[in-house]
């Protein structure tokens, strides 16, 4: 019963984040390099929350019904990724991958279709994926600090021009849902996309 409630609240969070990012995209215009086929930010491990993992698994379950072949390829990529991570770091691979600089840097996100350069779980992607690229500020960061500006974006733009494109992404609802998840499930720290999807298989 927990998952449907979490997903319902998560839909509200996704709407908030996506609306802010739509505004950032409108303000940024041609300075944004983010588009299908550009997947530099999909290479190398990055932390995702327990809520991101719930959303990804739900998206994977929907994909498995809608397009079993694509889902099977995502599953295979996730399992192969986890196998490589476990081989390199048999003890606590997630912690090692997140703590050691350059660890797993060449590893493609298993949700990424390497042929098309598109995310097979785009509508279920983590919040980090949604906010990376455009000029955004999260509530926990100082006013002058811009978070997540991709090096491929805003080429030739001045600091003032980038700041004019910036939007605040309100993720307080995410923190609330995560607190509730932790109360319900116990400890639910960060994980990686590969592990979240391998567990959904």
N, C-alpha and C positions, 0 to 999 in steps of 0.2 A: 504493500500500500504506500510505502514511502516514495518509490520512484515516480509514480504519476503526479504526486503532489510537488515533488522537487522539480520535475519537468515543467509543470504548469507555472510555477514561480520563475523558473529559468526562462520561459518564453518572454516574460516581462523584462527580464534583464537583457536578453538578446535584442528586444525591440529598442530599449534605451540606448544600448551600445551602437546598434546599427543606425539609429537615427542620428546620433552624434557623428558617426563616421561618414554618413551621407553628406552631412553639412561640411565636414572637413574636406571631402572629395570635391564638393561644389566650390569651396573657397580656393582649393589648391589647383584645380584645373589641370593644365598640361604639365605642371610640375610633378604630378604623380606618375610614377612608372608602373604602379601596380595594375596588372591586367593578366588575363589568362596566358599562360606560357612563361610568365616571369615568376620564378619560384626560388630565388636566392634565399629567401627567408624560410624555405622548407627543407633546408639542408642543415644537419646537425641537431643533436638533442636539445630540448628546452623543457623547462618544467611546466606541467599543466596541473590544475587543481582537481580535487575529487569531483567537483561539479562539472568541470570540462570533461572528465572521464565518463560521468553519467550521461552527458549530452552526446558524446562520441559513440558510446555503446548503443544508445537509442537510435542515433542516426545510422549506425551500422546495421541494426536490426531492420530498420525500414529499407535500407539498400538491399539487404538479403532477400526481402520479399519482392521488391520492385525489379531488381537486376541481380539475380543470384551469381551470375558469372563475374560481374564487377566486384561483388562482395567477396567472392572466393579469392580474387586476385588481391584485394586489400588484406584479407586474412593471411594469405601466403606471405605477403610482404611483411606484415606485422610479426608473424612467427619467425621468419628468417632474420628480421632485425633483432628480436629478442634473443634468438640463438647466438647471433654474433656478439651481442652485449654480454650475455652470460659467459660466453667463451673467453672474452677479454677480461671480465670482472666477475668471477664466480660468486664472490661475496659482496652483497649489497650493490648490484650494478647501477641502480638508479642514483644512489648517493655518489658513486664514483664518477658517473657520466656528468653529473651536474657540478661536481666540485673540481674536476681535473680539466684544466684549460686544454682545448683542442681534442678532448676525448670524443670519439665518434663524429668528428667534424664533417666527414664525407658521407655520413649516413643520411639517405633521403627519408623524409617522413613517409611512413607506410600508407598514409591516406593519399599521397601524391601519385597520380598516374604518370609515370615517367615518359610515356609515349606522347600524351597530349599536353603535359605540363599543367593539368588541371587537378584540383582537389576532388577526390571521389566522395568526400564527406563535407563538402563546402558549407552546406546549411547547418551542419552540426559542429563546425570547427571551434576550437578553443577561443576564449576571449583574447588571449595574446595574439592569435592569428588575425582576429578582427581588428585589433587596434594598432598593429604594426604597419608602418609605412607612412600614413599621413601624420601631420603634426598634432599630437594629442597631449593632454595633461591629465593625469589621474589625481583624485582628491588627496592622495598621500604625498604628492610631490610639491615642492615650492612653486609659486606662481611663475617664476621666470624659467623653470625647467621644462623643456619639451621632451616628451618621452616617445620612444619608438619611431623616430624619423629614420627611414631607410636611407642608406648612403646613395641609392640609385634615384631617390626623389629629391626635388628642390635643387637640382644642379643649376648653379648660376644665381640662385635666389639669395638675397641678403638676409641677415638675421631678422630684420624688421619685416621683410616680406613673409618669411616663414612664420613669425609670430602672428601676423595678420591672418594666417590660415588656421591657426591653432584653435582647437575646441577642447572643452573639458568633458571627459568621459566619466560619468557618475557610476562608479562600481560599488556603491554602498550596499545595494541589494545583493550583490554577489557575496559580500562579507557576511551578511545576515544569513543567506542560504547555507553558506559554508559552515557557519557556527551551528546551525540547526542540523546539518548533516553530521557534524562531528559529535553532537549530543546523541544522535540516533545510532551512528555506526561506531562510535569510539574514535580512535585516532584515524584521521584520513588525510595524510600529508600529500605532498606533490608526487606526481608520477610522470611517466613519459607516454607519448601517444602510442608507441609500439606496445607497451605493457598494457595500456588500457584496452587496446583493440585485441591483443592476444588473449586477454582474459575474457573478452566477449565471444571468442570463437567457440 
